[in-house]
């Protein structure tokens, strides 16, 4: 399962008791993934989703509000990229009332009109606002968050949650609604779709907490801690590897210089202090400067040892010339 799907299933485990909040939830759901069909019997309201578990939750709300059962249908037209899509069908006799109550359509002098933005009456108080965001999240939110697997060395992606819709007005209003809870998001157009996205991990946690997905908040917090620890370890390993590489490169350069001196003039031609470090390096070619200091029979500092090696390298350069 994906992180987004898990969080949606968690939300669907909760109950919505208040009738106004139930309508706000349905309104968010219709804006996110609703579909209107006009036939000889009038309007029919449908929810089209790849999340079958939405049916039981929505059906319970419909029975509570209108006393009617919904119908679940699978159509071949809704099998895309090996993903099965379900159609949750509201009965014709209540569809118009549901759509009007949810602020999706308005009945004017010239007939029905579709409200593309969020009806402010639907989100009159904070609880209804939360319920609306829940419906919108369940209806059209996706996430690219991939949780780390135990022992996996593969790099994980960043943090990204987005709402997508063909209706810009809906996402504009949703962005403003999230901003009322200090959750910042950005709206862009992408391939004939409008996308409202969050990339900040703290903003995503705030969103999940707002809609009641507390377990998902904990899961994301643990994922963030895991990634931070992994990044810290990787930085430390990279630092160690860089130091090892630096030590090896320095040692090879020193050994090369000492071998050249020995071949050209012999180590006996060197002053005693340089003979000491030359022999020490040849006998311990893989050791670091710190280890050489411990092995040396004369008292030296690290800077003093470095100074003598630089002298040997300079002598070798002169001998090359």
C-alpha positions as CSV (number, residue, x, y, z in Angstrom):
1,X,0.0,0.0,0.0
2,X,1.0,3.6,-0.5
3,X,1.3,6.2,2.3
4,X,-1.6,8.2,0.9
5,X,-3.9,5.1,0.8
6,X,-3.0,4.1,4.3
7,X,-3.8,7.6,5.6
8,X,-7.1,7.5,3.8
9,X,-8.0,4.2,5.3
10,X,-7.2,5.5,8.7
11,X,-9.5,8.5,8.2
12,X,-12.3,6.2,7.0
13,X,-12.1,4.4,10.4
14,X,-13.5,7.5,12.1
15,X,-17.2,8.6,12.4
16,X,-18.9,11.8,11.4
17,X,-21.9,12.4,13.8
18,X,-22.8,16.0,13.0
19,X,-25.1,16.4,10.0
20,X,-23.5,19.6,8.8
21,X,-20.0,18.0,9.0
22,X,-21.4,15.0,7.0
23,X,-22.5,17.4,4.3
24,X,-19.2,19.2,4.3
25,X,-17.4,15.9,3.9
26,X,-19.6,14.9,1.0
27,X,-19.1,18.3,-0.6
28,X,-15.3,17.9,-0.4
29,X,-15.7,14.4,-1.9
30,X,-17.9,15.6,-4.8
31,X,-15.6,18.5,-5.6
32,X,-12.6,16.1,-5.6
33,X,-14.0,13.1,-7.5
34,X,-17.7,13.6,-8.1
35,X,-19.5,13.2,-11.4
36,X,-23.0,14.5,-12.5
37,X,-25.1,12.6,-15.0
38,X,-28.3,14.0,-16.5
39,X,-30.9,11.4,-17.8
40,X,-34.6,11.1,-18.3
41,X,-35.0,10.7,-14.5
42,X,-33.2,13.9,-13.8
43,X,-29.7,14.4,-12.2
44,X,-27.7,11.5,-10.8
45,X,-24.7,12.1,-8.5
46,X,-21.8,9.7,-8.6
47,X,-18.4,9.4,-6.9
48,X,-15.7,7.8,-9.0
49,X,-12.7,6.5,-7.1
50,X,-10.1,3.7,-7.0
51,X,-10.7,3.4,-3.2
52,X,-13.4,0.8,-2.7
53,X,-13.5,1.4,1.1
54,X,-15.1,4.9,0.5
55,X,-18.4,3.1,-0.3
56,X,-19.2,1.9,3.2
57,X,-18.3,5.3,4.7
58,X,-20.3,7.3,2.2
59,X,-23.2,4.9,2.2
60,X,-23.5,5.2,6.0
61,X,-23.6,9.0,5.7
62,X,-26.3,8.9,2.9
63,X,-28.5,6.6,5.0
64,X,-28.1,8.9,8.0
65,X,-28.9,12.0,6.1
66,X,-31.4,10.8,3.5
67,X,-32.4,7.3,4.5
68,X,-31.3,5.8,1.1
69,X,-28.8,3.1,0.2
70,X,-26.1,3.8,-2.4
71,X,-25.0,1.5,-5.1
72,X,-21.5,0.4,-6.0
73,X,-20.6,-0.4,-9.6
74,X,-17.4,-1.4,-11.5
75,X,-17.2,-0.3,-15.1
76,X,-14.7,-1.4,-17.8
77,X,-14.5,2.3,-18.6
78,X,-12.8,2.9,-15.3
79,X,-10.0,0.4,-15.5
80,X,-6.9,2.6,-16.2
81,X,-3.3,1.5,-15.9
82,X,-4.3,-1.7,-14.3
83,X,-6.2,0.3,-11.6
84,X,-9.8,-0.5,-11.0
85,X,-12.1,2.5,-10.5
86,X,-15.4,2.2,-8.7
87,X,-18.6,4.3,-9.3
88,X,-20.6,5.0,-6.1
89,X,-24.1,5.9,-7.3
90,X,-26.6,8.1,-5.5
91,X,-30.2,7.2,-6.3
92,X,-32.0,9.6,-8.6
93,X,-34.6,10.5,-6.0
94,X,-32.0,12.1,-3.7
95,X,-29.2,13.1,-6.0
96,X,-30.5,16.6,-6.6
97,X,-31.1,17.2,-2.9
98,X,-27.6,15.9,-2.1
99,X,-26.0,18.1,-4.7
100,X,-27.9,21.2,-3.5
101,X,-27.3,20.5,0.2
102,X,-23.5,20.1,-0.6
103,X,-23.4,23.3,-2.5
104,X,-22.4,21.6,-5.7
105,X,-25.4,22.9,-7.8
106,X,-27.7,25.9,-7.4
107,X,-31.2,26.1,-8.7
108,X,-31.8,29.5,-10.3
109,X,-34.3,31.1,-12.6
110,X,-32.5,29.7,-15.6
111,X,-32.2,26.2,-14.2
112,X,-29.4,24.4,-12.5
113,X,-25.9,25.8,-12.3
114,X,-22.7,24.1,-11.1
115,X,-20.7,25.8,-8.3
116,X,-17.1,25.2,-9.1
117,X,-15.8,26.9,-5.9
118,X,-16.5,25.9,-2.3
119,X,-19.8,27.1,-0.9
120,X,-18.9,29.2,2.1
121,X,-22.2,28.1,3.9
122,X,-20.9,24.5,3.8
123,X,-17.7,25.4,5.8
124,X,-19.3,27.8,8.2
125,X,-17.4,26.5,11.3
126,X,-14.0,24.9,12.0
127,X,-15.3,21.4,12.3
128,X,-17.1,21.6,8.9
129,X,-13.9,23.0,7.4
130,X,-12.0,19.9,8.7
131,X,-14.7,17.6,7.4
132,X,-14.5,19.2,3.9
133,X,-10.7,18.9,3.8
134,X,-11.1,15.2,4.8
135,X,-13.5,14.6,1.9
136,X,-11.2,16.4,-0.6
137,X,-8.2,14.5,0.7
138,X,-9.9,11.1,0.4
139,X,-11.2,12.1,-3.0
140,X,-8.2,13.3,-4.9
141,X,-5.0,13.4,-2.8
142,X,-2.0,11.4,-3.8
143,X,1.5,11.2,-2.3
144,X,4.9,10.2,-3.6
145,X,6.2,9.5,0.0
146,X,7.8,6.1,0.1
147,X,8.5,4.7,3.5
148,X,12.0,3.3,4.2
149,X,12.2,-0.5,4.3
150,X,14.2,-2.1,7.1
151,X,17.7,-2.6,5.9
152,X,17.1,-1.0,2.5
153,X,20.0,0.9,1.1
154,X,18.0,2.5,-1.6
155,X,17.6,6.3,-1.4
156,X,14.1,7.4,-0.6
157,X,12.1,10.2,-2.2
158,X,11.3,13.6,-0.7
159,X,8.0,14.6,0.9
160,X,5.1,15.4,-1.5
161,X,1.3,15.4,-1.2
162,X,-0.9,16.8,-3.9
163,X,-4.6,17.4,-4.7
164,X,-5.4,17.3,-8.5
165,X,-8.5,18.5,-10.2
166,X,-9.8,19.9,-13.5
167,X,-11.4,22.7,-11.6
168,X,-9.1,25.6,-10.7
169,X,-11.7,27.4,-8.6
170,X,-12.0,24.4,-6.2
171,X,-8.3,24.2,-5.6
172,X,-8.0,27.9,-5.2
173,X,-10.6,27.8,-2.5
174,X,-9.0,24.7,-1.0
175,X,-5.6,26.5,-0.8
176,X,-7.2,29.4,1.0
177,X,-9.0,27.0,3.3
178,X,-5.7,25.3,4.2
179,X,-4.1,28.6,4.8
180,X,-6.6,29.3,7.5
181,X,-4.9,26.5,9.4
182,X,-1.5,27.9,8.6
183,X,-0.8,25.1,6.0
184,X,0.9,26.6,3.0
185,X,0.5,25.0,-0.4
186,X,1.1,26.0,-4.1
187,X,-1.1,25.7,-7.1
188,X,0.2,24.9,-10.6
189,X,-1.2,23.7,-13.9
190,X,0.1,20.4,-15.2
191,X,-1.0,18.6,-18.4
192,X,-4.6,20.0,-18.4
193,X,-4.9,19.5,-14.7
194,X,-4.6,21.8,-11.8
195,X,-2.4,20.6,-8.9
196,X,-2.3,21.9,-5.4
197,X,0.8,20.5,-3.6
198,X,2.6,20.4,-0.3
199,X,6.4,19.6,-0.3
200,X,7.2,20.6,3.3
201,X,7.2,17.6,5.7
202,X,5.9,19.7,8.6
203,X,3.1,21.1,6.5
204,X,2.1,17.5,5.5
205,X,2.1,16.5,9.1
206,X,-0.1,19.4,10.0
207,X,-2.5,18.5,7.2
208,X,-2.7,14.8,8.4
209,X,-3.2,16.0,12.0
210,X,-5.9,18.4,10.9
211,X,-8.0,15.6,9.2
212,X,-7.5,13.1,12.0
213,X,-4.8,10.8,10.5
214,X,-2.8,10.7,13.8
215,X,-1.2,7.3,13.1
216,X,0.0,8.6,9.7
217,X,1.5,11.6,11.5
218,X,3.5,9.2,13.7
219,X,4.5,7.1,10.7
220,X,5.7,10.2,8.9
221,X,7.6,11.5,12.0
222,X,9.3,8.1,12.3
223,X,10.2,8.2,8.6
224,X,11.7,11.7,8.9
225,X,13.8,10.5,11.9
226,X,14.9,7.4,9.9
227,X,16.0,9.6,7.0
228,X,17.7,12.1,9.2
229,X,19.7,9.3,10.9
230,X,20.5,7.7,7.5
231,X,21.7,11.1,6.1
232,X,23.8,11.7,9.2
233,X,25.4,8.2,8.9
234,X,26.0,8.8,5.2
235,X,27.7,12.1,5.9
236,X,29.9,10.5,8.5
237,X,30.8,7.6,6.2
238,X,31.5,10.0,3.4
239,X,33.7,12.1,5.7
240,X,35.6,9.0,6.9
241,X,36.0,7.8,3.3
242,X,37.3,11.2,2.2
243,X,39.8,11.1,5.1
244,X,40.9,7.6,4.1
245,X,41.3,8.6,0.5
246,X,43.3,11.7,1.5
247,X,45.5,9.6,3.8
248,X,46.2,7.1,1.0
249,X,46.9,9.7,-1.6
250,X,49.3,11.5,0.8
251,X,51.0,8.2,1.6
252,X,51.4,7.2,-2.0
253,X,53.0,10.6,-2.8
254,X,55.4,10.3,0.1
255,X,56.4,6.7,-0.7
256,X,56.9,7.7,-4.4
257,X,59.2,10.5,-3.3
258,X,61.2,8.3,-0.9
259,X,61.6,5.6,-3.5
260,X,62.9,8.1,-6.0
261,X,65.4,9.5,-3.5
262,X,66.6,6.0,-2.7
263,X,67.0,5.2,-6.3
264,X,68.9,8.4,-7.2
265,X,71.1,9.1,-4.2
266,X,70.3,6.5,-1.6
267,X,68.6,7.2,1.8
268,X,72.0,7.4,3.5
269,X,72.6,10.7,1.7
270,X,69.7,12.2,3.7
271,X,70.1,14.0,7.0
272,X,69.3,11.7,10.0
273,X,66.0,13.4,10.8
274,X,64.7,12.8,7.2
275,X,66.1,9.2,7.2
276,X,64.1,8.4,10.2
277,X,60.7,9.5,8.7
278,X,61.6,8.0,5.3
279,X,62.2,4.5,6.8
280,X,59.2,4.9,9.0
281,X,56.9,5.6,6.0
282,X,58.3,2.8,3.9
283,X,57.7,0.3,6.7
284,X,54.1,1.6,7.3
285,X,52.8,2.7,4.0
286,X,49.0,2.5,4.9
287,X,49.2,4.2,8.3
288,X,47.8,7.6,9.0
289,X,50.0,10.5,10.3
290,X,48.6,9.9,13.8
291,X,49.7,6.2,13.7
292,X,53.2,7.1,12.4
293,X,53.6,9.5,15.3
294,X,52.9,6.6,17.7
295,X,55.4,4.4,15.9
296,X,58.1,6.9,15.8
297,X,61.2,6.6,18.1
298,X,61.7,10.3,18.2
299,X,59.3,12.9,19.6
300,X,57.5,14.7,16.8
301,X,54.3,16.7,16.4
302,X,52.0,16.2,13.5
303,X,53.0,19.5,11.9
304,X,56.7,18.5,12.4
305,X,56.2,15.2,10.7
306,X,54.3,16.9,7.8
307,X,57.2,19.4,7.5
308,X,59.7,16.5,7.1
309,X,57.6,14.8,4.5
310,X,57.3,18.0,2.5
311,X,61.1,18.3,2.6
312,X,61.4,14.7,1.2
313,X,58.9,15.5,-1.6
314,X,60.8,18.7,-2.4
315,X,64.1,16.8,-2.6
316,X,62.5,14.2,-5.0
317,X,61.1,17.0,-7.2
318,X,64.6,18.5,-7.4
319,X,66.1,15.1,-8.3
320,X,63.5,14.8,-11.1
321,X,64.7,18.0,-12.6
